[in-house]
């Protein structure tokens, strides 16, 4: 009776070992494919470092004309230094 069960358990054990090795091979293959696709994606997709960032406009104050004087109200005190040094551009519309 013990001999009758050795053959099926031996076949079952062999199948389990076979499936373990084939699964490892399959997982390595899939991982390699994903790594290749990721490297290809990095080549075709520009990163944040490669893209030049545009400087955004920021509202730092308002300019008012009262009579013959021009008044500037600042929201951000950091811009006060630049305005006092005269480092600004005037655009005509």
Secondary structure by P-SEA (a helix, b strand, c coil): ccccaaaaaaaaaaaaaaaaaaaaaaaaaaaaaaaaaaaaaaaaccccccccccbbbbbcbbbbbcccbbbbbbccccaaaaaaaccbbbbcc
